[in-house]
Amino acid sequence: MDNIVIGMLGQKLDHQGLGKRRWQRWRPNVAILMQNDFKVDHFILIHHEDEEELADLTVRDMHEVSPNTRITTHVVDYENPWDFEQVYAQLHDFSRFYPFYPEQANYYVHITTGTHVAQICLYLLTEANYVPGKLLQTRAGKEKRAEGRVQIIDLDLSCYDLIASRFAHESREGVAYLKSGIETRNEAFNSLISQVEKVSIRSAEPILLTGPTGVGKSRLAKRIFELKKQRGQVSGNLVEVNCATLRGDNAMSALFGHIKGSYTGAASERMGLLREADKGLLFLDEIGELGVDEQAMLLRAIEEKTFMPFGSDKETHSDFQLIAGTNRNLFECVKKGEFREDLLARINLWTYEMLSLKNRIEDLEPNINHELEVFTRKAGHKVSFNKGAREQYLKFAHCDAALWRANFRDLNSSIIRMATLASGGRINEAIVAQEIKRLSYDWQSYQPLSQEDSSKEQLEEIVGDEVFEQMDLFDQLQLTEVVKVCKKSRSLAEAGRILFHVSREAKTNANDSHRLRLYLKKFGLSFKDLQRDIE
């Protein structure tokens, strides 16, 4: 690959007189072409239009030193070489329109010559990859002064072992911070947090955290804010709100603020959560509960950083980063017309699905240790399991009966209860057994009844406890079906025709209503009683 150098003409360093003695002096741009171990195929010399004479002399000398090197010039004409805006604009234009081919050539930007302003501009353009190359720095030599020395600086810092290791260490610290120091084992979760750490530092775009209740969306949002604060990414506050608590005019007022007198009861001006989050971070938990009108205003606030307080005709500005949380499927909400598609498209840039505790069960034990450490710090004394109790609790926690419905909230509550009851700071088998019984009861209470159990409960409620206890299983099953038919029928006669349709056709007994009335009476029921149950 060809080596192409881009350099500024040095008004002082490259100007070493017109006589032969100039060849004994160090001239940075000429010296580059005198290096035996650095072959230059093309040299682009940038100079100001007022430096034409010096540029011509320098180019001639460069040709003499390296006749095989192609040398071209680029002329700039800014009025003030110390005006950063003027210099940067012209060098930026050069970098934009010059045809770079990094797959075919190596590019080097010489930053030793030119004004300090020009050197800074060339560095910034290279660092931003407008010039896809490396930096080149030169200095005079001690023995061979005219040739000097050349140093190549690669701005890809991963090339430097020490710097790369410091970045890696800093990244590991950030990841550990986002995980609250918990040594999690689930690969999917660890990969998610690793990417969140990068995005938190490098981006101010919206982040969407999804997943069931209790998986840690709110805690992660707080850790993201604290990490950004540590790294100087935000200077404002963390403002958080659960959108399920916002309804009607209160939602508009809470989010966007209001002016005095904007509605009945608005006795004073209200700033609103968006303005409170200026230069900081806004966490909207359960964003799927937000009304469509608020969604429209939020979209504009995210994109333009401006919005109208409720009742005002003047725009307000707030530069905040949004983190949204939800346990709902927002794509389904869009289909139902409950969530704006354009808002979802805007906040769906960085989306992370938080796994339930059941789906990352290998992280349960590290989180138990974390919860015990948190309790210890708050209580001021150490609390731990004895060996048997820990094994007993872990065995239960991993079994199919352990539903962990509220995820890490269930675990947090469970550890707090056991640690509080632990005499002498030791959780024993008896405490664990009591806790297992409680968790099992709580989770069982959420389980839907089977169809059979549900029917039995309904029948018992209809006939009463005493009658139900005297009924055989045969009578229970038969009466359950009769009750269903009666509830669906508009009259006793219609119910009778459905229930006795075979014997009716045989004409053995045509009085269906009478037969049904007598059957229900046997259990203390009437057709009217069953109809009242429907009402």
C-alpha positions as CSV (number, residue, x, y, z in Angstrom):
1,M,0.0,0.0,0.0
2,D,1.2,3.6,-0.8
3,N,2.1,5.9,2.0
4,I,0.5,9.3,1.7
5,V,1.5,12.2,4.0
6,I,-0.5,15.4,4.6
7,G,1.3,18.3,6.2
8,M,1.2,22.0,6.8
9,L,4.0,24.2,5.6
10,G,6.0,25.6,8.5
11,Q,6.5,29.3,8.1
12,K,9.4,29.3,10.5
13,L,10.6,25.6,10.8
14,D,10.6,25.0,7.0
15,H,12.2,28.5,6.3
16,Q,15.9,27.9,6.8
17,G,17.2,30.4,4.3
18,L,18.0,30.2,0.6
19,G,21.7,29.2,0.6
20,K,23.3,25.8,0.8
21,R,23.4,25.9,4.6
22,R,19.7,25.1,4.6
23,W,20.6,21.5,3.8
24,Q,22.4,21.2,7.1
25,R,19.4,22.4,9.0
26,W,16.3,20.5,10.1
27,R,13.2,21.3,8.0
28,P,10.4,19.1,9.2
29,N,8.5,18.5,5.9
30,V,11.7,18.0,3.9
31,A,13.2,15.8,6.6
32,I,10.2,13.3,6.3
33,L,11.4,12.5,2.8
34,M,15.0,11.9,4.0
35,Q,14.0,8.9,6.2
36,N,15.5,5.6,5.0
37,D,12.9,3.5,6.7
38,F,9.8,5.5,5.8
39,K,9.0,5.6,2.1
40,V,6.5,8.3,1.0
41,D,4.7,7.9,-2.3
42,H,2.6,11.0,-2.2
43,F,3.1,14.2,-0.1
44,I,0.3,16.8,0.1
45,L,1.6,20.1,1.3
46,I,-1.0,22.6,2.6
47,H,0.1,26.2,2.7
48,H,-1.5,29.7,2.9
49,E,-1.7,31.8,-0.3
50,D,0.7,34.3,1.2
51,E,3.4,31.6,1.6
52,E,3.7,30.8,-2.2
53,E,7.4,31.6,-2.4
54,L,8.4,29.4,0.6
55,A,6.1,26.7,-0.7
56,D,7.8,26.6,-4.1
57,L,11.3,26.4,-2.6
58,T,10.2,23.6,-0.2
59,V,8.6,21.6,-2.9
60,R,11.7,21.9,-5.1
61,D,13.9,20.7,-2.2
62,M,11.5,17.8,-1.5
63,H,11.7,16.7,-5.1
64,E,15.5,16.8,-4.9
65,V,15.5,14.7,-1.8
66,S,13.0,12.2,-3.0
67,P,12.5,12.4,-6.8
68,N,10.1,9.4,-6.8
69,T,7.6,11.0,-4.4
70,R,4.7,12.7,-6.0
71,I,4.2,16.2,-4.4
72,T,1.1,18.3,-4.6
73,T,0.0,21.4,-2.9
74,H,-3.3,22.6,-1.4
75,V,-3.8,26.4,-0.9
76,V,-5.8,27.9,1.9
77,D,-6.8,31.6,2.2
78,Y,-8.2,32.2,5.7
79,E,-7.8,35.8,6.8
80,N,-6.5,35.0,10.3
81,P,-4.4,31.9,10.9
82,W,-5.1,32.1,14.6
83,D,-8.9,32.1,14.2
84,F,-9.9,28.6,15.0
85,E,-13.3,28.7,13.2
86,Q,-11.7,30.0,9.9
87,V,-8.8,27.5,10.0
88,Y,-11.0,24.5,10.9
89,A,-13.6,25.3,8.3
90,Q,-11.1,25.3,5.4
91,L,-9.2,22.2,6.6
92,H,-12.6,20.5,7.2
93,D,-13.5,21.3,3.6
94,F,-10.2,19.8,2.4
95,S,-10.9,16.6,4.3
96,R,-14.4,16.3,3.1
97,F,-13.7,16.6,-0.6
98,Y,-10.3,14.9,-0.8
99,P,-10.8,11.3,-2.2
100,F,-9.5,9.1,0.6
101,Y,-9.1,5.3,-0.1
102,P,-8.0,3.8,3.2
103,E,-8.2,0.2,1.7
104,Q,-5.6,1.2,-0.9
105,A,-3.2,3.6,1.0
106,N,-1.9,4.5,4.4
107,Y,-2.5,8.1,5.4
108,Y,-0.3,10.1,7.8
109,V,-1.1,13.6,9.1
110,H,2.1,15.6,10.0
111,I,1.3,17.8,13.0
112,T,4.7,19.3,13.8
113,T,4.4,22.3,11.5
114,G,1.9,25.1,11.1
115,T,0.4,27.3,13.8
116,H,-0.8,25.6,17.0
117,V,-4.4,26.3,15.8
118,A,-3.7,24.4,12.5
119,Q,-2.1,21.5,14.4
120,I,-5.1,21.2,16.7
121,C,-7.5,21.3,13.7
122,L,-5.6,18.6,11.9
123,Y,-5.6,16.4,15.1
124,L,-9.3,16.9,15.6
125,L,-10.1,16.0,11.9
126,T,-7.9,12.9,12.2
127,E,-9.4,11.8,15.5
128,A,-12.9,12.2,14.1
129,N,-11.9,10.1,11.1
130,Y,-12.4,12.8,8.6
131,V,-8.9,11.9,7.7
132,P,-8.6,8.1,8.0
133,G,-5.0,8.0,9.1
134,K,-2.4,8.2,11.8
135,L,-0.5,11.2,13.2
136,L,3.1,11.9,12.2
137,Q,5.4,13.8,14.5
138,T,8.9,14.9,13.7
139,R,11.8,16.3,15.6
140,A,15.4,17.3,15.0
141,G,18.1,14.7,15.4
142,K,21.2,15.0,17.5
143,E,23.7,13.4,15.1
144,K,22.0,13.8,11.8
145,R,20.2,17.0,12.5
146,A,18.8,17.6,9.0
147,E,17.1,14.2,8.8
148,G,15.7,14.4,12.3
149,R,13.4,11.6,13.6
150,V,9.9,10.5,12.8
151,Q,7.3,9.1,15.2
152,I,4.0,7.6,14.1
153,I,1.0,7.9,16.5
154,D,-2.0,5.7,16.0
155,L,-5.2,7.2,17.4
156,D,-6.7,3.7,17.7
157,L,-5.9,3.5,21.4
158,S,-6.7,-0.2,21.5
159,C,-3.3,-0.7,19.8
160,Y,-1.5,0.4,23.0
161,D,-1.5,-2.4,25.6
162,L,-1.4,-0.2,28.7
163,I,-4.1,2.2,27.5
164,A,-6.2,-0.7,26.3
165,S,-5.9,-2.4,29.7
166,R,-6.9,0.9,31.5
167,F,-10.0,1.2,29.2
168,A,-10.8,-2.5,29.8
169,H,-10.5,-2.0,33.6
170,E,-12.7,1.1,33.4
171,S,-15.3,-0.8,31.4
172,R,-15.2,-3.6,33.9
173,E,-15.7,-1.1,36.7
174,G,-18.7,0.4,34.9
175,V,-20.3,-3.1,34.3
176,A,-19.8,-4.0,37.9
177,Y,-21.3,-0.7,39.0
178,L,-24.4,-1.3,36.9
179,K,-24.8,-4.8,38.4
180,S,-24.4,-3.3,42.0
181,G,-21.3,-5.3,42.4
182,I,-23.2,-8.6,42.1
183,E,-21.1,-11.4,40.4
184,T,-23.9,-12.5,38.1
185,R,-23.4,-15.7,36.1
186,N,-26.1,-15.6,33.5
187,E,-24.4,-15.0,30.1
188,A,-27.3,-13.3,28.5
189,F,-27.7,-10.8,31.4
190,N,-23.9,-10.2,31.6
191,S,-23.8,-9.5,27.8
192,L,-26.8,-7.1,28.1
193,I,-25.2,-5.1,31.0
194,S,-21.9,-5.0,29.1
195,Q,-23.6,-3.3,26.2
196,V,-25.7,-1.0,28.4
197,E,-22.4,0.2,30.0
198,K,-21.1,1.2,26.5
199,V,-24.4,2.8,25.4
200,S,-24.7,4.7,28.7
201,I,-21.4,6.5,28.3
202,R,-21.4,6.9,24.5
203,S,-25.0,7.9,23.8
204,A,-27.7,10.3,25.1
205,E,-30.4,8.7,23.0
206,P,-33.5,7.1,24.7
207,I,-33.2,3.6,26.3
208,L,-36.1,1.2,26.7
209,L,-36.0,-1.4,29.4
210,T,-38.6,-4.1,29.1
211,G,-39.5,-7.1,31.3
212,P,-41.9,-8.3,34.0
213,T,-42.4,-6.5,37.3
214,G,-39.6,-6.8,39.8
215,V,-36.7,-7.6,37.4
216,G,-34.8,-4.5,38.3
217,K,-35.7,-1.9,35.6
218,S,-35.9,1.0,38.1
219,R,-32.7,0.0,39.8
220,L,-30.8,-0.3,36.5
221,A,-32.1,3.2,35.5
222,K,-30.7,4.6,38.7
223,R,-27.4,3.0,38.2
224,I,-27.1,4.2,34.6
225,F,-27.8,7.8,35.9
226,E,-25.1,7.5,38.6
227,L,-22.6,6.1,36.2
228,K,-23.2,8.9,33.7
229,K,-22.9,11.4,36.6
230,Q,-19.5,9.9,37.6
231,R,-18.2,10.1,34.1
232,G,-19.4,13.7,33.6
233,Q,-22.1,12.8,31.1
234,V,-25.0,14.6,33.0
235,S,-25.0,17.5,35.4
236,G,-28.8,17.5,36.2
237,N,-30.9,15.3,38.3
238,L,-32.6,11.9,38.0
239,V,-36.3,12.4,37.8
240,E,-38.5,9.3,37.9
241,V,-42.2,8.6,37.8
242,N,-44.5,5.7,37.3
243,C,-46.8,6.6,34.4
244,A,-49.6,4.4,35.9
245,T,-50.1,7.1,38.5
246,L,-50.7,9.8,35.9
247,R,-54.2,10.4,34.7
248,G,-56.1,13.2,32.9
249,D,-55.1,16.8,33.4
250,N,-52.8,15.7,36.2
251,A,-50.7,13.7,33.7
252,M,-50.1,16.8,31.5
253,S,-49.4,19.0,34.5
254,A,-47.1,16.5,36.1
255,L,-45.0,15.9,33.0
256,F,-45.0,19.2,31.2
257,G,-45.9,21.6,34.0
258,H,-48.7,24.2,33.9
259,I,-49.1,28.0,34.3
260,K,-51.1,29.6,37.0
261,G,-54.9,29.4,36.3
262,S,-54.6,26.9,33.6
263,Y,-57.3,24.8,35.2
264,T,-59.5,24.9,38.3
265,G,-57.2,24.5,41.3
266,A,-54.0,25.6,39.5
267,A,-53.3,28.3,42.0
268,S,-49.6,28.5,41.1
269,E,-47.2,27.7,38.4
270,R,-45.8,24.1,38.3
271,M,-42.4,23.3,36.7
272,G,-43.2,19.7,35.6
273,L,-41.0,16.6,35.5
274,L,-39.5,17.3,32.1
275,R,-38.1,20.7,33.2
276,E,-36.8,19.2,36.4
277,A,-34.8,16.6,34.4
278,D,-33.0,19.3,32.3
279,K,-29.4,18.3,31.8
280,G,-30.2,15.1,33.6
281,L,-32.1,11.9,33.1
282,L,-35.9,11.2,33.1
283,F,-37.1,7.7,33.9
284,L,-40.7,7.0,32.9
285,D,-41.6,3.6,34.3
286,E,-44.6,1.8,32.8
287,I,-44.6,4.2,29.8
288,G,-47.2,2.0,28.2
289,E,-49.8,3.4,30.7
290,L,-49.3,7.0,29.4
291,G,-52.2,8.5,27.5
292,V,-52.0,9.1,23.8
293,D,-52.1,12.9,24.2
294,E,-49.2,12.8,26.6
295,Q,-47.4,10.4,24.2
296,A,-47.6,13.0,21.4
297,M,-46.2,15.8,23.5
298,L,-43.5,13.5,24.8
299,L,-42.4,12.6,21.3
300,R,-41.9,16.2,20.4
301,A,-40.0,16.8,23.7
302,I,-37.6,14.0,22.9
303,E,-36.9,15.0,19.3
304,E,-36.9,18.8,19.7
305,K,-36.2,19.3,23.4
306,T,-39.1,21.7,23.5
307,F,-42.8,21.5,24.7
308,M,-45.7,23.5,25.8
309,P,-46.6,23.6,29.6
310,F,-50.3,22.9,30.2
311,G,-52.3,26.1,29.5
312,S,-49.3,28.0,28.1
313,D,-48.8,29.4,24.6
314,K,-45.0,29.7,25.1
315,E,-42.5,26.9,24.4
316,T,-40.2,25.6,27.2
317,H,-36.8,23.9,26.7
318,S,-35.4,20.9,28.5
319,D,-32.4,18.8,27.4
320,F,-32.9,15.5,29.1
321,Q,-32.1,11.8,28.3
322,L,-35.1,9.5,28.5
323,I,-35.1,6.0,30.0
324,A,-38.4,4.2,29.6
325,G,-39.6,1.1,31.4
326,T,-42.5,-1.2,30.6
327,N,-43.8,-4.7,31.4
328,R,-46.2,-4.6,28.4
329,N,-45.6,-5.6,24.8
330,L,-45.7,-2.1,23.2
331,F,-45.9,-3.5,19.7
332,E,-49.2,-5.1,20.7
333,C,-50.3,-1.8,22.3
334,V,-49.6,-0.1,18.9
335,K,-51.8,-2.6,17.1
336,K,-54.6,-1.9,19.6
337,G,-54.2,1.8,19.2
338,E,-53.1,2.2,22.8
339,F,-49.5,3.4,22.0
340,R,-48.2,5.7,19.3
341,E,-46.2,3.9,16.6
342,D,-44.0,7.0,16.0
343,L,-43.1,7.2,19.8
344,L,-42.3,3.5,19.9
345,A,-40.0,3.9,16.9
346,R,-38.2,6.8,18.6
347,I,-37.6,5.1,22.0
348,N,-36.9,1.7,20.5
349,L,-33.3,2.6,19.5
350,W,-31.7,0.9,22.5
351,T,-34.0,-1.8,23.9
352,Y,-33.1,-4.2,26.6
353,E,-35.3,-7.1,27.8
354,M,-34.6,-7.8,31.4
355,L,-34.9,-11.5,32.2
356,S,-37.1,-12.8,35.1
357,L,-35.4,-14.4,38.1
358,K,-36.8,-17.8,37.0
359,N,-35.1,-17.4,33.6
360,R,-31.7,-16.5,35.2
361,I,-31.9,-18.8,38.2
362,E,-28.1,-19.2,38.2
363,D,-28.0,-15.6,39.5
364,L,-30.2,-16.4,42.5
365,E,-27.3,-17.3,44.8
366,P,-25.2,-14.2,44.1
367,N,-28.3,-12.1,44.6
368,I,-29.0,-13.8,48.0
369,N,-25.4,-12.8,49.0
370,H,-26.1,-9.3,47.8
371,E,-29.3,-9.0,49.7
372,L,-27.7,-10.2,52.9
373,E,-24.9,-7.6,52.5
374,V,-27.4,-4.9,52.0
375,F,-29.4,-5.9,55.1
376,T,-26.1,-6.2,57.1
377,R,-25.2,-2.6,56.2
378,K,-28.6,-1.3,57.2
379,A,-28.9,-3.3,60.4
380,G,-25.4,-2.7,61.5
381,H,-24.7,-6.4,62.3
382,K,-23.8,-9.4,60.1
383,V,-26.5,-11.9,59.1
384,S,-25.9,-15.2,57.4
385,F,-27.4,-18.7,56.9
386,N,-26.1,-21.8,58.7
387,K,-25.0,-24.4,56.2
388,G,-28.1,-26.6,56.4
389,A,-30.5,-23.7,56.2
390,R,-28.7,-22.3,53.1
391,E,-28.9,-25.7,51.3
392,Q,-32.6,-26.0,52.3
393,Y,-33.4,-22.5,50.9
394,L,-31.5,-23.0,47.7
395,K,-33.1,-26.4,47.0
396,F,-36.6,-24.8,47.4
397,A,-35.6,-21.7,45.4
398,H,-34.6,-23.9,42.4
399,C,-37.6,-26.2,42.4
400,D,-40.6,-25.9,40.0
401,A,-42.9,-24.9,42.9
402,A,-40.8,-21.7,43.4
403,L,-42.5,-19.3,41.0
404,W,-40.8,-16.1,42.0
405,R,-43.8,-14.2,40.6
406,A,-42.5,-10.8,41.7
407,N,-38.9,-11.8,40.7
408,F,-36.2,-10.0,42.7
409,R,-38.8,-8.2,44.8
410,D,-39.9,-11.6,46.1
411,L,-36.3,-12.5,46.9
412,N,-35.6,-9.1,48.6
413,S,-38.7,-9.5,50.8
414,S,-37.9,-13.1,51.6
415,I,-34.3,-12.3,52.7
416,I,-35.5,-9.3,54.8
417,R,-38.0,-11.5,56.6
418,M,-35.5,-14.2,57.4
419,A,-32.7,-11.9,58.4
420,T,-35.0,-9.9,60.7
421,L,-36.1,-13.1,62.5
422,A,-32.5,-14.5,62.7
423,S,-31.5,-14.6,66.4
424,G,-27.8,-13.9,66.8
425,G,-27.5,-13.2,63.1
426,R,-27.9,-16.8,62.0
427,I,-30.8,-18.0,59.7
428,N,-31.6,-21.5,60.7
429,E,-33.7,-24.4,59.2
430,A,-36.8,-23.4,61.2
431,I,-36.8,-19.9,59.8
432,V,-36.3,-21.2,56.3
433,A,-39.1,-23.7,56.7
434,Q,-41.4,-21.0,57.8
435,E,-40.4,-18.8,54.9
436,I,-40.9,-21.6,52.4
437,K,-44.4,-22.1,53.8
438,R,-45.2,-18.4,53.4
439,L,-43.8,-18.1,49.9
440,S,-45.7,-21.3,48.8
441,Y,-48.9,-19.9,50.2
442,D,-48.5,-16.5,48.5
443,W,-47.7,-18.0,45.1
444,Q,-50.5,-20.6,45.4
445,S,-53.0,-17.8,46.0
446,Y,-52.1,-16.5,42.5
447,Q,-52.7,-19.8,40.8
448,P,-56.0,-20.0,38.8
449,L,-58.4,-22.7,39.9
450,S,-58.8,-25.7,37.6
451,Q,-62.1,-25.9,35.8
452,E,-63.2,-28.7,38.1
453,D,-62.3,-26.8,41.3
454,S,-63.9,-23.6,40.0
455,S,-67.2,-25.5,39.2
456,K,-67.2,-27.0,42.7
457,E,-66.7,-23.7,44.3
458,Q,-69.6,-22.1,42.3
459,L,-71.9,-25.0,43.1
460,E,-71.1,-24.9,46.8
461,E,-71.9,-21.2,46.8
462,I,-75.2,-21.8,45.1
463,V,-76.5,-24.7,47.3
464,G,-74.8,-23.7,50.5
465,D,-72.2,-25.6,52.6
466,E,-74.6,-27.9,54.4
467,V,-76.3,-29.2,51.2
468,F,-73.0,-29.5,49.3
469,E,-71.4,-31.6,52.0
470,Q,-74.3,-34.2,51.8
471,M,-74.1,-34.5,48.0
472,D,-72.4,-37.5,46.3
473,L,-69.9,-36.7,43.6
474,F,-72.4,-38.0,41.0
475,D,-75.0,-35.4,42.2
476,Q,-72.4,-32.7,42.2
477,L,-71.4,-33.3,38.6
478,Q,-75.0,-33.7,37.4
479,L,-76.3,-30.6,39.2
480,T,-73.3,-28.5,37.9
481,E,-74.3,-29.2,34.3
482,V,-78.0,-28.6,35.0
483,V,-77.2,-25.2,36.6
484,K,-75.1,-24.2,33.5
485,V,-78.1,-24.9,31.2
486,C,-80.5,-23.1,33.5
487,K,-78.3,-20.0,33.5
488,K,-78.1,-20.0,29.7
489,S,-81.9,-20.4,29.2
490,R,-84.5,-17.6,29.1
491,S,-87.2,-19.7,30.8
492,L,-87.8,-22.8,32.9
493,A,-89.6,-24.4,29.9
494,E,-86.6,-23.8,27.5
495,A,-84.2,-25.3,30.1
496,G,-86.5,-28.3,30.4
497,R,-86.6,-28.9,26.6
498,I,-82.8,-28.8,26.4
499,L,-82.2,-31.1,29.4
500,F,-84.9,-33.7,28.5
501,H,-84.7,-33.7,24.7
502,V,-84.6,-37.5,24.3
503,S,-87.4,-38.4,26.6
504,R,-89.4,-35.6,25.2
505,E,-89.2,-37.0,21.6
506,A,-90.2,-40.4,23.0
507,K,-93.2,-38.7,24.6
508,T,-92.8,-40.6,27.8
509,N,-93.1,-37.4,29.8
510,A,-93.9,-34.1,28.1
511,N,-94.0,-31.9,31.2
512,D,-90.3,-30.8,31.1
513,S,-90.8,-27.8,33.3
514,H,-92.4,-29.8,36.1
515,R,-89.6,-32.4,36.1
516,L,-86.9,-29.7,36.2
517,R,-88.7,-27.8,39.0
518,L,-88.8,-31.0,41.1
519,Y,-85.2,-31.8,40.5
520,L,-84.0,-28.3,41.5
521,K,-86.3,-28.4,44.6
522,K,-84.5,-31.5,45.8
523,F,-81.4,-29.3,46.4
524,G,-83.4,-26.3,47.7
525,L,-83.1,-24.4,44.5
526,S,-85.5,-22.8,42.0
527,F,-85.1,-21.5,38.5
528,K,-85.5,-17.9,39.7
529,D,-82.7,-18.4,42.2
530,L,-80.3,-19.3,39.4
531,Q,-81.4,-16.4,37.2
532,R,-80.8,-14.0,40.1
533,D,-77.2,-15.3,40.3
534,I,-76.7,-14.1,36.7
535,E,-77.9,-10.6,37.6
